[in-house]
Amino acid sequence: PFILRRLKKDVEKQLPEKVEHVVSCRLSKRQRCLYDDFLAAGATQTKLASGNLLEIINVLMQLRKVCNHPDLFEERPIVSPFDCIPVTLPLPRAVERA
């Protein structure tokens, strides 16, 4: 019936140091197209040329979103191998009447 509780200050001392690994990878063709299209858009160019810090940060966030979550920009239909065309079979008349 007893629950052990530990305080954050006690646990932090026991944790190992954080190690961060940066792995660079290329964008896929789809991501590259979305990225280039977004940068070439007139609205994006206007925001970048305005010099407004908030708008520039917004553009950077949108570019991150293109790289990390391209489906948020342009949805693709989900194609499943389990999606089948309905099969119609001719049934004998005796079965249809029942």
N, C-alpha and C positions, 0 to 999 in steps of 0.2 A: 503493500500500500504506500510505500515511501517513494517519492520521485526525487531523483538526484538532480540538483540544479547547479549549474556553474555560471559564474559571472563572466562577462565578456573580457574584463581586464585580466582575469586569471587564464582564460583560454588563449588570448592573444600572445601571451608569453610562450606558450607551448607550440604554437604554429611555426612551421619553417618559413623562411623568407620566400616571397613571391618571385617566381621566375616567369618572364614574359618572352615568348618566341614570336618573332614576326616572320611570317611565311608569305612571300610575294608570289602571286600567280597572275596569269594573263586573263583578260576578260574573254568570255565566250563571244562568238560572232553576234549573237542576239544582244548581249549586253553592250558590245562595242557599238552596234547600230543605234540602240536606244540612247547611249551616252552621247554619240555624235549628233543625233537628231535633237536631243535636248539642248546641247550647247549651241547648235546652229539656229535654234528657234529665235524669232525676233524678240519675244518677251524676255527670254534669258539674256540676250545681248543688251537689251535696254536696262535690265536690272544691274548687270555687271558694269555698264557704262555710267550708271547713275552715281556710283561711289558711295551709296548708302550701305553702311556696314551690315545692317540687319538683312537687307535684300541679298547681299553677297553671301552671307552665312546661310540664308535660305537656299540659294542656288547650290552651295556646297553640300547641304543636307540632301537636296534632291539628287545630286550626283552620287552621293553615298547610297541612297535608296536604289538608284538604278543598278549599282554594282551588287548590293546585297540582296535586294528583293525586286528583281525585274518584273515579276508578275503583278506588282502593285502599279506599274506603269502601263503595261499592256498584257491583258489576260490572254491566256492560251486555252483553247478547249482541251479538256482532259480526255486523252485517248487511252482506253483501257483494253487489254487483250480479252477481257471478259464481256465486252460489248458485242453482242451478236445480233445478226439479222434474224427477225422472227421466222421460224420455219412453220409453214402450213402443210399439214398432211391431209390427204383425202381420206375421209372416214366412210366406212360402209353405212348405208342408209339405216340398217338395223341399230347401229350405235347412236346415230343422230336422233332417232325417235325415242330412245330410252331416257 
